[in-house]
Amino acid sequence: MSFAGVRTLWARAAVLALSAPLLTLGAIPASAATIGHAMAPAVDSESQVDFFSDSEADTTIKLPPCLGMIPLGCFSPDTIRKAYGTRSLLDQGTTGKGSTIVVIDAFDDPMLNADLATFDTAFGLPPITVTPLQPFGVPPAPTTRVQINFSIEIAIDVEWAHATAPDAAIVLVEAISEKDADLVAATKYAVDNNLGDVITQSFGEAEMCASPDVIAQQHEVFQKASDLGITLFASSGDQGPTRPSCDGKANSFVISASTPASDPGVTAVGGTHLVAGAGGGYMSETAWNRPPTATSAGGASGGGFSTLYRRPGYQAPFQENNKARGVPDVAYAAEFYVAWWMGRGAVVAGTSAGTPQWAGIVALADQAAGHRLGSINKWLYHIAKSDAYGAAFHDTTSGNNSFMSVIGVDAKPGWDPVTGLGTPIVNNLIPLLVNGEG
């Protein structure tokens, strides 16, 4: 969630908590993240939420008025599929069948399957049941601010991964807390048990907030995932070139790339503002940068350069800084998605909304290939330096990721540390990935 804007969501979530029997409000913590020792800082989820319906018992599924706006004010699965070229592949039978997406999150979403059924019914998706795996114990019910944030994140990740690859299986692994060590442990469990073909991680923290031991353990897990042919995704963050500071103080930020997105074995996903016309026709995109309002601190596509990892070879033709890996690698529309959580409809935003959809794209590609693709960064950048770039990506060349008082970077042709290589033209990109072309 946008860290500075968490108070708005907490106020809304508190109303829900008071009206929903499954939630009991506890003491409000001093910040949106769990305050802990700097060696084990909290990791914040990346979603922003605006509820449009109540959790009252009602047999009618309510949809937001923005679905009827022209150009589209918010996105259903079918409109986003058409905008990015996924629809034609689904119509031809490439639906993710036989592939498995692993969602890593913290805490729990008690009404996940009920909300998923509502989502599926509203948008004509095949039904699916997701049984959370809780290898380190049963997480606490979502009562605090950070627990609620991650609970909502679970709903977004599962619903929109399913929307992109409707016949892929989904495995949800829940960490016992939002601590980075616990989230790494959950990812390690997924990799050690080879639970799926693609892993999506919608969380992050400033690189300097994680201990060297945690970073080393995380990198080792990612290397093992790559050895197994598992593709890894992580969101690049919602605060432009900054991340929440390590001390957990509200409205306090540091300039930093986000981990785990900055690991060179991970495909980092930034955000765009997508304009789509009637029926989902693609019109234009700019770097995602939602200005603050009276009720929201806004957000901007996370991006920047790592202080932990040198520039990987695949980025050499695209950025001159050979001492630092740049993030993100790619982007996706970062706002105006319809989702359900705890019986309530919401319009959600954040770089994490696109991350599970990129995981869904690779699930489609895995089905098309008949095998796992593994790490795709090398191939993404090969495609980008080839004549196929314009056919495989929407190159986002306008907008910036300035956030609050911190000046960001302008998007430009080719790769940039705001929107990466751009957003996918899925029906053209997948054959290139499958054939290892570019």
RAZI-V431057 format. One record per run of one state. SS is the DSSP state (H for helix, E for strand, L for the rest). FROM is the first residue (numbers start at 0). TO is the last residue. If there is no record, write none. Layout:
ss,from,to
SS,FROM,TO
SS,FROM,TO
This chain:
ss,from,to
L,0,1
H,2,18
L,19,38
E,39,39
L,40,40
E,41,41
L,42,42
E,43,44
L,45,46
E,47,50
L,51,63
H,64,67
L,68,73
E,74,74
L,75,75
H,76,83
L,84,85
H,86,90
L,91,98
E,99,105
L,106,110
H,111,122
L,123,131
E,132,132
L,133,143
H,144,163
L,164,167
E,168,174
L,175,177
E,178,178
H,179,191
L,192,196
E,197,200
L,201,201
E,202,205
H,206,208
E,209,209
L,210,210
H,211,226
L,227,229
E,230,234
L,235,237
E,238,238
L,239,240
E,241,243
L,244,251
E,252,254
L,255,256
E,257,258
L,259,265
E,266,275
L,276,276
H,277,279
L,280,280
E,281,286
L,287,287
E,288,289
L,290,297
E,298,299
L,300,302
E,303,304
L,305,311
H,312,314
L,315,324
E,325,326
L,327,328
E,329,332
L,333,333
E,334,340
L,341,342
E,343,348
L,349,349
H,350,368
L,369,375
H,376,383
L,384,387
H,388,391
E,392,393
L,394,398
E,399,399
L,400,401
E,402,402
L,403,404
E,405,405
L,406,408
E,409,409
L,410,414
E,415,415
L,416,418
E,419,419
L,420,421
E,422,423
L,424,424
H,425,434
L,435,437
